[in-house]
């Protein structure tokens, strides 16, 4: 056994997007993915929605894996491995709801076994393997999840009564969102989003917003911050002049708060060293 310091640098982001049909899950996932990688060719979308990803082909030349029924956990796992083997940086699974209640999904498997409580002992390990494939993937993964639809009668800005569609419970096994780095919930058909779970601290308890590429960039920067701090720390420690130290400080503008104390300590050390050199010159 060995204790190590916790670091984010090896983390691969696991992001959830949930919402009712028509709220923009696929479109938002693609923008998010491109913000994370900056390269459409490094994005793979596992499409269980009857080729709906083709509607967004104008965004860029991303890769598509068409996953047809039966939607067993094992077929999802195979699709994820296929994308990993192709060195995809970001994998979008659109959607994971079929693995739970689609044709050949966990609920149907359970029903065919007899639908008894004890039959979950055979189904749950298969579902857990599917979750493990997501959580332990060597790629960043974005999952979309359908939400059950409900409707309400609201009064619009013009004073007229309108029917509003809402997303309610996620269509997947309860508790999935707690495994994720961030879980975004699209709350209406204007694509407004809120974070229902956020380990990054970037989005929780913030105003509702629309996901775009900058959202993905923020997440990737958060993910890479520890590695950047490590590189910057090494460069600061190697500095031999105040000019070199100033150059490093300006090189990492987004880390100035984190590096301030180290920069100040190194600056004092270099100034003390320079003072000694000047004193020696005067003596000699």
VENRA-V456706 format. One line per field, one symbol per residue. ss: DSSP state (H for helix, E for strand, - for the rest). Layout:
BEGIN
ss = ???
END
This chain:
BEGIN
ss = -------------EEEEEE-----HHHHHHHHHHHHH--HHHEEEEE----HHHHHHHH---EEEE------HHHHHHHHHHHHH----EEEEE--HHHHH----HHHHHHH----HHHHHHHHHHHHHHHHHHH----EEEEEEEEEEEEEEEE-----EEEEEEEEEE-----HHHH--EEEEE-----EEEEEEE----------EE--HHHHHHHHHHHHHHHHHHHHHHHHHH---HHHHHHHHHH-HHHHHHHHHHHHHHHHHHHHHHHHHHHHHHH-
END
